[in-house]
Amino acid sequence: MYRVDKDDGSVSIVAPHIHYQVASALTYRASDDSIYYATGLHDPPELFATLYAVDDQDQVHEILTFEDTVTSLTVAPEGFGGFGGQLIATTRPAPNASALQAIDVETGVITTFAQSDIGFGVAAFGADGTLYVTGWNSDSIVTVTADGVITPFFTGISNPSGLAVAPDGSRMFVAHQGDPLWAGEDRIDELSIPGATLTPRVEIVQGFAGTLAGIVVDGANHVLYEAPEMPDTDQARAIIDMFEAS
């Protein structure tokens, strides 16, 4: 895992390689000033998917292991059922199944509170505490309550892979891939909240090199995202880029 300096773009290593192929999810929890990340694919295969914490001294601590692959992490606000302050994970227990889980990092208890075949991919909370989740299999964005009630918010956005809500809660940004996937024509578009009116934003043509992910919206209306860069050498590269959402 890397840290990118917001002023000069310099890159430093926060957590070194720990025998996994990918860190599949990442979030920050202010209550303990810690970064949490989950590993997904295992190498060697006998290793389990695992949740780690990075403290304010950049020390890495293993928290717990998962039975399923975690695709995103976020932090529940107070008032989201009984899960305030807990990590919320989207998981894939099977190819055609997905779940939302609350993780109490203090006790190690994992609670599944929603399950669906829509392919939960990325979860993000709005300013009012609403939980929005992408549905990869259903080309949709849904809201999910702490009681597991799933309600469609927007349908018709192909293969959504990234999601971020603006700090003021008035809109969200969704990264999605065109069909067919191998065309590599990704987009980041805006959806108003609560009206779910779509406004096209940026198109990123990158070939079949990966998926747009890691979207963040700051208080100055900058939308930052991670994307694979088309390689011109034998090594694939990733870039952090941004655009201003007026």
ROSE-4610 file (N, C-alpha, C; in Angstrom, 1 decimal, always signed):
// ROSE-4610
residu = [M/M/M/Y/Y/Y/R/R/R/V/V/V/D/D/D/K/K/K/D/D/D/D/D/D/G/G/G/S/S/S/V/V/V/S/S/S/I/I/I/V/V/V/A/A/A/P/P/P/H/H/H/I/I/I/H/H/H/Y/Y/Y/Q/Q/Q/V/V/V/A/A/A/S/S/S/A/A/A/L/L/L/T/T/T/Y/Y/Y/R/R/R/A/A/A/S/S/S/D/D/D/D/D/D/S/S/S/I/I/I/Y/Y/Y/Y/Y/Y/A/A/A/T/T/T/G/G/G/L/L/L/H/H/H/D/D/D/P/P/P/P/P/P/E/E/E/L/L/L/F/F/F/A/A/A/T/T/T/L/L/L/Y/Y/Y/A/A/A/V/V/V/D/D/D/D/D/D/Q/Q/Q/D/D/D/Q/Q/Q/V/V/V/H/H/H/E/E/E/I/I/I/L/L/L/T/T/T/F/F/F/E/E/E/D/D/D/T/T/T/V/V/V/T/T/T/S/S/S/L/L/L/T/T/T/V/V/V/A/A/A/P/P/P/E/E/E/G/G/G/F/F/F/G/G/G/G/G/G/F/F/F/G/G/G/G/G/G/Q/Q/Q/L/L/L/I/I/I/A/A/A/T/T/T/T/T/T/R/R/R/P/P/P/A/A/A/P/P/P/N/N/N/A/A/A/S/S/S/A/A/A/L/L/L/Q/Q/Q/A/A/A/I/I/I/D/D/D/V/V/V/E/E/E/T/T/T/G/G/G/V/V/V/I/I/I/T/T/T/T/T/T/F/F/F/A/A/A/Q/Q/Q/S/S/S/D/D/D/I/I/I/G/G/G/F/F/F/G/G/G/V/V/V/A/A/A/A/A/A/F/F/F/G/G/G/A/A/A/D/D/D/G/G/G/T/T/T/L/L/L/Y/Y/Y/V/V/V/T/T/T/G/G/G/W/W/W/N/N/N/S/S/S/D/D/D/S/S/S/I/I/I/V/V/V/T/T/T/V/V/V/T/T/T/A/A/A/D/D/D/G/G/G/V/V/V/I/I/I/T/T/T/P/P/P/F/F/F/F/F/F/T/T/T/G/G/G/I/I/I/S/S/S/N/N/N/P/P/P/S/S/S/G/G/G/L/L/L/A/A/A/V/V/V/A/A/A/P/P/P/D/D/D/G/G/G/S/S/S/R/R/R/M/M/M/F/F/F/V/V/V/A/A/A/H/H/H/Q/Q/Q/G/G/G/D/D/D/P/P/P/L/L/L/W/W/W/A/A/A/G/G/G/E/E/E/D/D/D/R/R/R/I/I/I/D/D/D/E/E/E/L/L/L/S/S/S/I/I/I/P/P/P/G/G/G/A/A/A/T/T/T/L/L/L/T/T/T/P/P/P/R/R/R/V/V/V/E/E/E/I/I/I/V/V/V/Q/Q/Q/G/G/G/F/F/F/A/A/A/G/G/G/T/T/T/L/L/L/A/A/A/G/G/G/I/I/I/V/V/V/V/V/V/D/D/D/G/G/G/A/A/A/N/N/N/H/H/H/V/V/V/L/L/L/Y/Y/Y/E/E/E/A/A/A/P/P/P/E/E/E/M/M/M/P/P/P/D/D/D/T/T/T/D/D/D/Q/Q/Q/A/A/A/R/R/R/A/A/A/I/I/I/I/I/I/D/D/D/M/M/M/F/F/F/E/E/E/A/A/A/S/S/S]
num = [1/1/1/2/2/2/3/3/3/4/4/4/5/5/5/6/6/6/7/7/7/8/8/8/9/9/9/10/10/10/11/11/11/12/12/12/13/13/13/14/14/14/15/15/15/16/16/16/17/17/17/18/18/18/19/19/19/20/20/20/21/21/21/22/22/22/23/23/23/24/24/24/25/25/25/26/26/26/27/27/27/28/28/28/29/29/29/30/30/30/31/31/31/32/32/32/33/33/33/34/34/34/35/35/35/36/36/36/37/37/37/38/38/38/39/39/39/40/40/40/41/41/41/42/42/42/43/43/43/44/44/44/45/45/45/46/46/46/47/47/47/48/48/48/49/49/49/50/50/50/51/51/51/52/52/52/53/53/53/54/54/54/55/55/55/56/56/56/57/57/57/58/58/58/59/59/59/60/60/60/61/61/61/62/62/62/63/63/63/64/64/64/65/65/65/66/66/66/67/67/67/68/68/68/69/69/69/70/70/70/71/71/71/72/72/72/73/73/73/74/74/74/75/75/75/76/76/76/77/77/77/78/78/78/79/79/79/80/80/80/81/81/81/82/82/82/83/83/83/84/84/84/85/85/85/86/86/86/87/87/87/88/88/88/89/89/89/90/90/90/91/91/91/92/92/92/93/93/93/94/94/94/95/95/95/96/96/96/97/97/97/98/98/98/99/99/99/100/100/100/101/101/101/102/102/102/103/103/103/104/104/104/105/105/105/106/106/106/107/107/107/108/108/108/109/109/109/110/110/110/111/111/111/112/112/112/113/113/113/114/114/114/115/115/115/116/116/116/117/117/117/118/118/118/119/119/119/120/120/120/121/121/121/122/122/122/123/123/123/124/124/124/125/125/125/126/126/126/127/127/127/128/128/128/129/129/129/130/130/130/131/131/131/132/132/132/133/133/133/134/134/134/135/135/135/136/136/136/137/137/137/138/138/138/139/139/139/140/140/140/141/141/141/142/142/142/143/143/143/144/144/144/145/145/145/146/146/146/147/147/147/148/148/148/149/149/149/150/150/150/151/151/151/152/152/152/153/153/153/154/154/154/155/155/155/156/156/156/157/157/157/158/158/158/159/159/159/160/160/160/161/161/161/162/162/162/163/163/163/164/164/164/165/165/165/166/166/166/167/167/167/168/168/168/169/169/169/170/170/170/171/171/171/172/172/172/173/173/173/174/174/174/175/175/175/176/176/176/177/177/177/178/178/178/179/179/179/180/180/180/181/181/181/182/182/182/183/183/183/184/184/184/185/185/185/186/186/186/187/187/187/188/188/188/189/189/189/190/190/190/191/191/191/192/192/192/193/193/193/194/194/194/195/195/195/196/196/196/197/197/197/198/198/198/199/199/199/200/200/200/201/201/201/202/202/202/203/203/203/204/204/204/205/205/205/206/206/206/207/207/207/208/208/208/209/209/209/210/210/210/211/211/211/212/212/212/213/213/213/214/214/214/215/215/215/216/216/216/217/217/217/218/218/218/219/219/219/220/220/220/221/221/221/222/222/222/223/223/223/224/224/224/225/225/225/226/226/226/227/227/227/228/228/228/229/229/229/230/230/230/231/231/231/232/232/232/233/233/233/234/234/234/235/235/235/236/236/236/237/237/237/238/238/238/239/239/239/240/240/240/241/241/241/242/242/242/243/243/243/244/244/244/245/245/245/246/246/246]
x = [+0.8/+0.0/+0.9/+0.4/+1.3/+0.5/+1.3/+0.8/+1.2/+0.3/+0.6/+0.4/+1.5/+1.5/+0.5/-0.4/-1.4/-0.8/+0.4/+1.0/+1.9/+2.8/+3.8/+3.6/+2.7/+2.5/+3.5/+4.4/+5.4/+4.8/+5.4/+4.8/+5.8/+5.2/+6.0/+5.2/+5.9/+5.3/+4.9/+3.6/+3.1/+3.2/+2.7/+2.7/+3.4/+4.5/+5.2/+4.4/+4.9/+4.3/+4.2/+3.1/+2.9/+2.3/+2.9/+2.6/+1.2/+0.6/-0.7/-0.6/-1.5/-1.5/-2.1/-3.1/-3.8/-4.4/-4.3/-5.1/-6.4/-7.5/-8.7/-9.6/-9.3/-10.2/-9.4/-9.9/-9.1/-10.1/-9.9/-10.7/-9.9/-10.3/-9.7/-10.8/-10.5/-11.4/-10.8/-11.6/-11.1/-11.1/-11.9/-12.1/-10.8/-10.0/-8.7/-7.5/-7.8/-6.8/-6.0/-6.7/-6.1/-6.6/-5.8/-6.1/-6.4/-7.5/-7.8/-7.8/-7.2/-7.2/-7.4/-8.0/-8.3/-7.5/-6.9/-6.3/-7.3/-7.2/-8.1/-7.5/-7.0/-6.4/-5.2/-5.0/-3.9/-2.8/-1.6/-0.4/+0.6/+0.9/+0.4/-1.0/-1.7/-3.1/-3.6/-2.7/-3.2/-3.4/-3.0/-3.2/-4.7/-5.3/-6.7/-6.7/-7.8/-8.0/-8.1/-7.4/-7.1/-7.4/-7.9/-8.0/-6.8/-6.2/-5.1/-5.4/-4.8/-4.8/-3.5/-3.4/-2.1/-2.3/-1.5/-1.7/-1.0/-1.1/-0.5/+1.0/+1.6/+3.1/+3.4/+2.5/+2.7/+3.0/+2.6/+2.8/+1.6/+1.9/+0.8/+0.4/-0.9/-1.4/-2.4/-2.3/-3.3/-4.5/-5.7/-6.9/-7.7/-8.0/-8.8/-8.7/-9.2/-9.2/-10.7/-10.9/-12.2/-12.4/-13.6/-13.9/-14.2/-14.5/-14.9/-14.0/-14.0/-13.2/-14.0/-13.2/-13.8/-13.5/-14.5/-14.3/-14.3/-14.8/-14.7/-14.9/-14.4/-14.5/-15.0/-15.8/-16.1/-16.4/-16.7/-17.0/-18.4/-19.2/-20.6/-20.7/-21.5/-21.7/-22.6/-22.6/-23.5/-24.9/-25.7/-27.1/-27.4/-26.4/-26.6/-26.8/-28.1/-28.4/-27.6/-27.1/-26.2/-24.8/-24.4/-23.1/-22.3/-22.7/-21.9/-20.5/-19.6/-18.1/-17.5/-18.3/-17.8/-17.5/-16.6/-16.3/-17.5/-17.8/-18.8/-18.1/-18.2/-17.5/-18.5/-18.2/-18.9/-18.1/-18.7/-18.0/-18.7/-17.9/-18.4/-18.2/-19.2/-19.1/-19.1/-19.6/-19.7/-19.8/-19.6/-19.6/-20.9/-22.1/-23.3/-24.0/-23.2/-23.7/-22.9/-23.5/-22.7/-23.4/-22.6/-23.2/-22.6/-23.3/-22.8/-22.5/-21.4/-21.0/-20.5/-20.9/-20.4/-19.3/-18.1/-17.0/-16.7/-16.8/-16.4/-15.0/-14.1/-12.6/-12.2/-12.9/-12.5/-12.8/-13.9/-14.3/-14.0/-13.8/-13.6/-14.9/-16.1/-17.4/-17.7/-18.1/-18.5/-20.0/-20.8/-22.3/-22.7/-23.3/-23.9/-25.3/-25.5/-26.8/-27.6/-27.0/-27.7/-27.0/-27.8/-27.4/-28.2/-27.5/-28.2/-27.4/-28.1/-27.4/-27.1/-27.2/-27.0/-25.5/-24.7/-23.2/-22.7/-23.0/-22.5/-21.0/-20.6/-19.2/-18.5/-19.0/-18.5/-19.6/-19.2/-20.2/-19.7/-20.6/-20.2/-21.4/-21.2/-22.2/-22.4/-23.7/-24.0/-23.9/-24.0/-23.8/-25.0/-26.1/-27.2/-27.2/-26.2/-26.1/-26.7/-27.1/-27.6/-26.5/-26.6/-25.6/-26.0/-25.1/-25.2/-24.2/-24.7/-23.9/-24.0/-22.9/-23.0/-23.5/-24.2/-24.6/-24.0/-22.9/-22.2/-23.1/-23.7/-24.5/-25.8/-26.3/-27.6/-27.4/-26.2/-26.0/-26.7/-26.6/-27.4/-26.6/-27.2/-26.8/-28.1/-27.9/-29.0/-28.7/-29.7/-29.5/-29.8/-29.1/-29.3/-29.3/-30.3/-30.4/-29.7/-29.5/-28.9/-29.7/-31.0/-31.8/-31.8/-31.0/-30.9/-31.9/-32.7/-33.6/-32.9/-33.1/-32.4/-33.4/-33.1/-34.0/-33.2/-33.7/-33.0/-32.9/-31.8/-31.5/-31.4/-30.6/-30.4/-30.1/-30.7/-30.5/-30.1/-29.2/-28.8/-27.4/-26.5/-25.1/-24.3/-23.7/-23.1/-21.8/-21.8/-20.6/-20.0/-20.8/-20.2/-19.1/-18.0/-16.8/-16.2/-16.7/-16.2/-17.4/-17.3/-18.4/-17.9/-18.2/-17.9/-19.0/-19.3/-20.3/-19.6/-20.0/-19.4/-19.7/-18.7/-18.9/-20.2/-20.7/-22.0/-23.2/-23.0/-24.1/-25.1/-24.7/-25.7/-25.5/-24.5/-24.2/-23.2/-23.2/-22.2/-21.5/-20.4/-19.7/-19.5/-19.8/-19.7/-18.8/-17.9/-17.0/-17.7/-17.7/-18.3/-17.7/-17.8/-17.2/-18.3/-17.9/-18.8/-18.9/-19.8/-19.9/-19.5/-18.7/-18.1/-17.0/-16.7/-15.7/-14.3/-14.0/-12.6/-12.4/-13.4/-13.2/-12.4/-12.5/-11.7/-12.2/-13.5/-14.0/-14.7/-14.0/-14.5/-15.0/-15.9/-16.4/-16.6/-16.5/-16.9/-18.0/-19.2/-20.4/-20.9/-21.7/-22.3/-23.8/-24.2/-25.6/-26.0/-27.1/-27.6/-28.3/-28.2/-28.9/-29.8/-31.1/-31.8/-32.3/-32.3/-33.0/-32.5/-31.2/-30.6/-30.6/-30.3/-30.2/-28.7/-28.5/-27.1/-26.6/-25.4/-24.6/-23.3/-23.1/-21.8/-20.6/-19.5/-18.4/-17.1/-16.4/-15.2/-15.2/-14.5/-14.3/-12.8/-12.5/-11.1/-11.0/-10.3/-10.1/-8.7/-8.7/-7.5/-7.2/-8.1/-7.9/-8.2/-8.0/-8.4/-7.2/-7.0/-5.9/-6.3/-7.6/-8.0/-9.3/-9.5/-10.8/-10.5/-11.3/-11.2/-11.7/-11.0/-11.4/-10.9/-11.2/-10.6/-11.0/-12.3/-12.7/-12.8/-12.4/-12.5/-12.9/-13.8/-14.3/-13.9/-13.1/-12.7/-13.7/-13.4/-14.3/-14.2/-13.2/-13.0/-13.4/-14.3/-14.9/-13.9/-12.8/-11.8/-12.2/-12.4/-12.6/-11.3/-10.8/-9.5/-9.9/-9.1/-9.3/-8.0/-8.1/-6.9/-7.3/-6.4/-6.6/-5.4/-5.5/-4.4/-4.0/-2.7/-2.2/-1.7/-2.1/-1.7/-0.2/+0.4/+1.8/+2.6/+3.7/+4.6/+5.9/+5.9/+7.0/+6.5/+7.3/+6.9/+6.1/+6.1/+5.4/+4.2/+3.1/+1.9/+2.1/+1.4/+1.5/+0.2/+0.1/-1.2/-0.9/-1.9/-1.8/-2.9/-2.7/-3.7/-4.0/-5.2/-5.5/-6.7/-7.1/-8.2/-8.8/-10.1/-10.7/-11.5/-11.9/-12.6/-14.1/-14.9/-16.4/-17.0/-17.3/-17.8/-19.3]
y = [-1.2/+0.0/+1.2/+2.2/+3.4/+4.7/+5.7/+7.0/+8.0/+8.8/+9.8/+11.1/+11.9/+13.3/+14.2/+14.9/+15.7/+16.9/+17.3/+18.6/+18.4/+17.4/+17.2/+15.9/+15.0/+13.7/+12.7/+12.9/+11.9/+10.7/+9.5/+8.2/+7.6/+7.1/+6.4/+5.1/+4.1/+2.8/+2.9/+2.6/+2.5/+1.1/+0.2/-1.3/-2.1/-2.8/-3.5/-4.8/-5.5/-6.7/-7.7/-8.3/-9.3/-10.6/-11.1/-12.4/-12.5/-11.4/-11.5/-10.8/-11.2/-10.7/-9.3/-9.0/-7.8/-7.4/-6.1/-5.5/-5.0/-5.7/-5.5/-4.4/-3.8/-2.8/-2.0/-0.7/+0.2/+1.3/+1.7/+2.8/+3.4/+4.5/+5.2/+5.4/+5.1/+5.2/+6.3/+7.4/+8.5/+8.2/+7.4/+7.1/+6.6/+5.8/+5.3/+5.7/+6.7/+7.2/+6.1/+5.2/+4.0/+3.8/+3.2/+2.8/+1.3/+0.9/-0.6/-1.0/-2.2/-2.7/-4.2/-4.8/-6.2/-6.7/-7.9/-8.6/-9.6/-9.8/-10.6/-11.9/-12.0/-13.2/-13.6/-14.9/-15.3/-16.0/-15.8/-16.4/-16.5/-17.7/-19.0/-19.2/-20.2/-20.3/-20.7/-21.2/-21.6/-20.4/-19.2/-18.0/-17.5/-17.1/-16.6/-15.1/-14.6/-13.2/-12.6/-11.5/-10.9/-9.4/-9.0/-7.6/-7.1/-6.0/-5.4/-3.9/-3.5/-2.1/-1.5/-0.2/+0.6/+1.7/+1.8/+2.8/+4.1/+5.1/+6.4/+6.4/+5.3/+5.2/+4.3/+4.1/+3.2/+1.8/+1.3/-0.1/-0.9/-2.0/-2.9/-4.0/-4.1/-5.1/-6.0/-7.3/-8.2/-8.2/-8.1/-8.0/-9.3/-9.8/-11.0/-11.6/-12.8/-13.4/-13.5/-13.6/-13.7/-15.1/-15.5/-16.7/-16.3/-15.0/-14.6/-13.5/-13.2/-12.1/-10.8/-9.8/-8.5/-7.6/-6.9/-6.0/-4.5/-4.1/-2.7/-2.6/-1.5/-1.3/+0.2/+0.5/+1.8/+1.8/+2.9/+3.0/+3.5/+2.7/+3.1/+4.3/+5.3/+6.4/+6.0/+6.8/+6.5/+6.6/+5.7/+5.7/+4.7/+4.0/+3.0/+1.7/+1.5/+0.3/+0.3/-0.9/-1.0/-1.1/-0.6/-0.8/+0.5/+1.5/+2.8/+2.6/+3.1/+3.0/+1.7/+0.7/-0.5/-0.4/-1.3/-1.4/-2.1/-1.6/-2.2/-2.7/-4.0/-4.7/-5.2/-5.1/-5.9/-7.1/-8.3/-9.5/-10.4/-11.3/-12.2/-13.7/-14.2/-15.6/-16.6/-16.3/-17.2/-16.4/-17.0/-16.2/-15.4/-16.0/-15.3/-14.9/-14.7/-14.2/-13.1/-12.2/-11.1/-10.8/-10.2/-9.9/-8.6/-8.0/-6.8/-7.3/-7.0/-7.4/-6.2/-6.2/-5.3/-5.9/-5.3/-5.8/-5.0/-5.6/-5.0/-5.3/-4.4/-4.7/-4.9/-4.4/-4.5/-6.0/-6.6/-7.9/-9.0/-8.6/-9.6/-10.2/-9.7/-10.2/-9.7/-10.6/-10.2/-10.5/-9.5/-9.7/-9.5/-10.5/-10.3/-9.7/-8.5/-7.9/-7.8/-8.1/-8.1/-9.1/-9.8/-10.7/-10.5/-10.7/-10.5/-11.1/-11.3/-11.8/-10.7/-9.4/-8.3/-8.0/-8.6/-8.4/-7.2/-7.1/-5.9/-5.7/-4.5/-4.3/-3.2/-2.0/-0.9/-0.3/+0.1/+0.7/+2.1/+3.0/+4.4/+5.0/+5.7/+6.4/+7.8/+8.2/+9.6/+10.5/+11.8/+12.7/+12.5/+11.9/+11.7/+10.3/+9.5/+8.2/+7.1/+7.4/+6.5/+5.6/+4.3/+3.5/+3.2/+3.6/+3.3/+2.2/+1.3/+0.1/-0.1/-0.4/-0.7/-2.2/-2.4/-3.8/-4.2/-4.9/-5.2/-6.1/-7.1/-8.0/-7.3/-6.3/-5.7/-4.3/-3.9/-2.5/-1.5/-1.5/-0.6/+0.0/+1.0/+1.5/+1.3/+0.8/+0.6/+1.2/+1.4/+1.8/+0.5/+0.4/-0.8/-0.3/-0.7/-0.3/-1.3/-1.0/-1.9/-3.1/-3.1/-4.2/-5.1/-4.7/-5.5/-5.2/-4.1/-3.7/-3.0/-3.6/-3.2/-2.4/-1.2/-0.3/+0.2/+0.0/+0.6/+2.1/+2.6/+4.1/+4.5/+3.8/+4.1/+2.8/+2.6/+1.4/+1.8/+1.1/+1.4/+1.9/+1.7/+2.1/+0.8/+0.6/-0.7/-1.0/-2.2/-2.7/-1.7/-1.1/-0.1/-0.7/+0.0/-0.5/+0.4/+1.6/+2.6/+3.5/+4.0/+4.9/+5.8/+7.1/+8.0/+9.1/+9.5/+10.5/+11.8/+12.9/+14.2/+14.5/+15.2/+15.5/+16.2/+17.0/+17.7/+16.8/+15.6/+14.7/+15.0/+15.9/+16.4/+15.5/+14.7/+14.0/+12.9/+11.9/+10.8/+10.7/+10.1/+9.8/+8.3/+7.8/+6.3/+6.0/+5.1/+4.6/+3.4/+3.3/+2.1/+1.8/+0.5/+0.1/-0.2/+0.2/-0.1/-1.5/-1.8/-3.2/-3.1/-4.1/-5.2/-4.7/-5.5/-5.1/-4.9/-5.8/-5.7/-4.5/-3.7/-2.4/-1.4/-1.6/-0.7/+0.7/+1.0/+2.3/+2.6/+3.1/+3.4/+4.8/+5.1/+6.4/+6.7/+7.9/+8.4/+9.4/+9.1/+10.0/+10.4/+11.5/+12.0/+11.7/+11.3/+11.1/+12.1/+12.8/+13.7/+13.0/+13.5/+13.0/+14.0/+13.7/+12.4/+12.1/+12.9/+12.7/+11.7/+11.3/+10.3/+10.7/+12.0/+12.4/+12.3/+11.6/+11.3/+12.5/+12.9/+13.9/+13.3/+13.2/+12.6/+13.5/+12.9/+13.6/+13.3/+12.2/+12.0/+10.6/+10.4/+9.1/+8.8/+7.6/+7.1/+5.9/+6.0/+4.9/+4.3/+3.1/+2.5/+1.1/+0.6/-0.8/-1.7/-3.0/-4.0/-4.2/-3.2/-3.2/-3.2/-3.1/-3.2/-2.3/-1.9/-1.3/+0.0/+1.0/+2.3/+1.9/+2.5/+2.2/+3.3/+3.2/+4.1/+5.5/+5.8/+7.2/+7.9/+9.1/+10.0/+11.4/+12.0/+13.4/+14.2/+15.3/+16.1/+17.3/+18.2/+19.3/+20.4/+20.3/+21.4/+20.9/+19.8/+19.3/+18.7/+18.1/+17.4/+15.9/+15.2/+13.8/+13.1/+12.3/+11.6/+10.1/+9.5/+8.1/+7.4/+6.1/+5.2/+4.5/+4.4/+3.8/+3.1/+1.9/+1.3/+2.2/+2.3/+3.0/+2.0/+2.3/+1.4/+1.3/+0.1/-0.1/+0.1/+0.8/+0.9/+0.2/-0.6/-1.4/-2.8/-3.7/-5.0/-5.0/-3.8/-3.8/-2.8/-3.4/-2.5/-1.5/-0.3/+0.7/+1.2/+1.9/+2.5/+4.0/+4.8/+6.2/+6.7/+7.8/+8.6/+9.8/+10.0/+11.2/+11.9/+13.0/+13.8/+14.7/+15.1/+16.1/+17.0/+18.2/+19.1/+19.0/+18.7/+18.6/+19.9/+20.7/+22.1/+22.0]
z = [+0.0/+0.0/+0.0/-0.7/-0.9/-0.4/-0.1/+0.3/-0.8/-1.3/-2.3/-1.7/-1.7/-1.1/-1.9/-1.2/-1.9/-2.5/-2.1/-2.6/-3.8/-3.7/-4.8/-5.6/-5.1/-5.8/-5.6/-4.6/-4.3/-3.7/-3.9/-3.5/-2.5/-1.4/-0.4/+0.0/+0.4/+0.8/+2.3/+2.5/+3.9/+4.4/+3.6/+4.0/+2.9/+3.2/+2.2/+1.8/+0.8/+0.2/+1.4/+1.5/+2.6/+2.1/+0.9/+0.4/-0.2/-0.6/-1.2/-2.6/-3.5/-4.8/-4.9/-4.0/-4.1/-2.8/-2.5/-1.4/-2.0/-1.6/-2.4/-1.9/-0.7/-0.1/+0.8/+1.0/+1.8/+2.4/+3.7/+4.2/+5.4/+5.9/+7.0/+8.1/+9.4/+10.5/+11.4/+11.5/+12.3/+13.8/+14.3/+15.7/+16.3/+15.6/+16.1/+15.2/+14.3/+13.4/+12.7/+12.2/+11.5/+10.1/+9.3/+7.9/+8.0/+7.4/+7.4/+5.9/+5.7/+4.3/+4.4/+3.3/+3.3/+2.1/+2.3/+1.1/+0.5/-0.8/-1.5/-1.9/-3.2/-3.7/-2.9/-2.7/-1.8/-2.6/-2.2/-2.8/-1.7/-1.2/-1.6/-1.2/-1.9/-1.7/-0.3/+0.6/+1.9/+2.8/+2.4/+3.1/+3.0/+4.1/+4.1/+3.7/+3.1/+3.0/+4.4/+4.6/+5.9/+6.0/+7.2/+7.5/+8.3/+7.9/+8.6/+8.9/+10.0/+10.4/+10.3/+9.9/+9.9/+10.9/+12.0/+13.0/+12.6/+13.5/+13.1/+13.1/+13.5/+13.4/+12.2/+11.3/+10.1/+10.4/+11.6/+12.0/+11.5/+10.9/+10.4/+11.4/+11.7/+12.6/+11.9/+12.1/+11.6/+12.5/+12.0/+12.8/+12.8/+11.6/+11.5/+10.1/+9.9/+8.6/+8.1/+6.8/+6.2/+5.5/+5.5/+4.7/+3.2/+3.0/+1.6/+1.2/-0.1/-0.7/-0.4/+0.1/+0.4/-0.8/-1.3/-2.4/-2.1/-0.9/-0.5/+1.0/+1.6/+3.0/+3.2/+4.1/+4.5/+6.0/+6.6/+8.1/+8.3/+9.1/+9.4/+10.3/+10.0/+10.9/+12.1/+13.1/+14.3/+13.8/+14.2/+13.8/+12.7/+12.2/+11.2/+11.9/+12.3/+13.1/+14.4/+14.7/+15.9/+15.4/+14.2/+13.6/+13.6/+14.3/+14.3/+14.6/+13.8/+14.1/+13.6/+13.1/+12.6/+11.2/+10.7/+9.2/+8.5/+7.4/+6.5/+5.3/+5.0/+3.9/+2.9/+1.6/+0.6/+0.3/+0.3/+0.1/-1.0/-1.5/-2.5/-2.1/-1.4/-0.9/-2.0/-3.2/-4.3/-5.6/-6.8/-8.0/-8.2/-7.9/-8.1/-6.8/-5.8/-4.5/-3.9/-3.2/-2.5/-1.2/-0.3/+1.0/+1.5/+2.5/+3.2/+4.7/+5.2/+6.5/+7.4/+8.6/+9.6/+10.4/+10.6/+11.2/+12.5/+13.6/+14.9/+15.1/+14.9/+14.9/+16.4/+17.3/+18.7/+19.2/+18.8/+19.2/+18.2/+17.0/+15.9/+15.4/+15.8/+15.4/+14.0/+13.1/+11.8/+11.6/+11.3/+11.2/+9.7/+9.1/+7.8/+7.9/+7.3/+7.5/+6.1/+5.0/+3.7/+2.8/+2.0/+1.0/-0.3/-1.5/-2.7/-3.9/-5.0/-6.2/-7.1/-6.7/-7.6/-7.8/-6.9/-7.0/-6.4/-5.0/-4.3/-4.6/-5.0/-5.3/-4.4/-4.4/-3.6/-2.8/-1.5/-0.7/-0.2/-0.1/+0.4/+1.1/+2.2/+2.9/+2.4/+2.4/+2.1/+3.4/+3.3/+4.4/+5.4/+5.0/+5.9/+6.5/+6.2/+6.7/+5.9/+4.7/+3.7/+3.1/+3.1/+2.5/+1.1/+0.1/-1.3/-1.7/-2.5/-2.9/-4.4/-5.1/-6.5/-6.7/-7.7/-8.1/-9.4/-9.4/-10.6/-11.6/-11.0/-11.9/-12.4/-11.7/-12.1/-12.7/-13.0/-13.6/-12.8/-11.5/-10.7/-9.5/-8.9/-7.6/-6.7/-5.5/-4.6/-3.2/-2.4/-1.0/-0.2/+0.9/+1.8/+3.3/+4.0/+5.4/+6.3/+7.5/+8.5/+8.8/+8.4/+8.5/+7.2/+6.2/+5.0/+3.9/+4.1/+3.0/+1.9/+0.7/-0.5/-1.4/-1.8/-2.6/-3.8/-5.0/-6.2/-6.1/-6.5/-6.5/-8.0/-8.8/-10.2/-10.9/-12.1/-12.9/-14.3/-14.9/-16.3/-16.4/-15.4/-15.5/-15.5/-16.7/-16.9/-16.1/-15.5/-14.8/-13.8/-12.8/-11.9/-11.0/-11.0/-10.3/-9.2/-9.2/-8.2/-7.8/-6.5/-6.0/-5.0/-5.0/-4.0/-3.9/-2.7/-2.4/-2.0/-2.6/-2.3/-0.8/-0.2/+1.3/+1.6/+0.8/+1.1/+0.9/+0.3/+0.2/-1.0/-1.9/-2.9/-4.2/-4.3/-5.5/-5.3/-6.2/-6.1/-7.5/-7.5/-8.7/-8.8/-10.0/-10.2/-11.4/-11.2/-12.2/-12.8/-14.1/-14.7/-16.1/-16.5/-17.7/-18.8/-20.0/-21.1/-21.5/-22.3/-22.9/-24.4/-24.8/-24.0/-23.1/-22.1/-21.1/-21.8/-22.8/-23.3/-24.2/-24.4/-25.2/-24.3/-23.0/-22.1/-22.1/-22.4/-22.4/-21.1/-20.2/-18.8/-18.7/-17.8/-17.6/-16.1/-15.7/-14.4/-14.6/-14.1/-14.3/-12.9/-12.9/-11.7/-11.6/-10.4/-10.1/-9.0/-9.2/-8.2/-7.0/-5.8/-4.7/-4.1/-4.0/-4.1/-5.5/-6.5/-7.7/-8.6/-8.5/-9.3/-10.8/-11.1/-12.4/-12.8/-14.0/-14.4/-15.3/-14.9/-15.7/-16.1/-17.5/-17.9/-17.5/-17.1/-16.7/-17.5/-17.3/-18.0/-18.6/-19.7/-20.3/-20.3/-19.9/-19.9/-20.8/-21.9/-22.8/-22.5/-21.9/-21.5/-22.0/-22.9/-23.3/-22.2/-22.5/-21.5/-20.5/-19.7/-18.8/-17.3/-17.0/-15.7/-15.5/-14.3/-13.9/-13.1/-13.4/-12.6/-11.2/-10.2/-8.9/-8.0/-6.7/-5.7/-5.8/-6.1/-6.3/-5.0/-4.9/-3.7/-4.2/-3.5/-3.8/-2.6/-2.8/-1.7/-1.5/-0.5/-0.3/-1.3/-2.2/-3.2/-4.6/-4.6/-5.8/-6.7/-6.2/-7.0/-6.9/-8.0/-8.1/-8.4/-7.5/-7.7/-7.9/-8.7/-9.0/-9.4/-9.2/-9.6/-10.9/-11.8/-13.1/-13.6/-14.2/-14.9/-16.1/-16.3/-17.4/-18.5/-19.7/-20.8/-20.8/-20.6/-20.5/-21.8/-21.7/-22.9/-22.6/-21.5/-21.2/-20.9/-20.3/-19.9/-18.6/-17.9/-16.6/-16.7/-16.2/-16.2/-15.1/-15.2/-14.3/-13.9/-12.7/-12.3/-12.1/-12.3/-12.1/-11.2/-10.4/-9.7/-10.5/-10.9/-11.7/-11.1/-11.6/-11.0/-12.1/-11.8/-12.6/-11.6/-12.0/-11.2/-11.6/-10.6/-10.8/-10.4/-11.4/-11.1/-10.5]
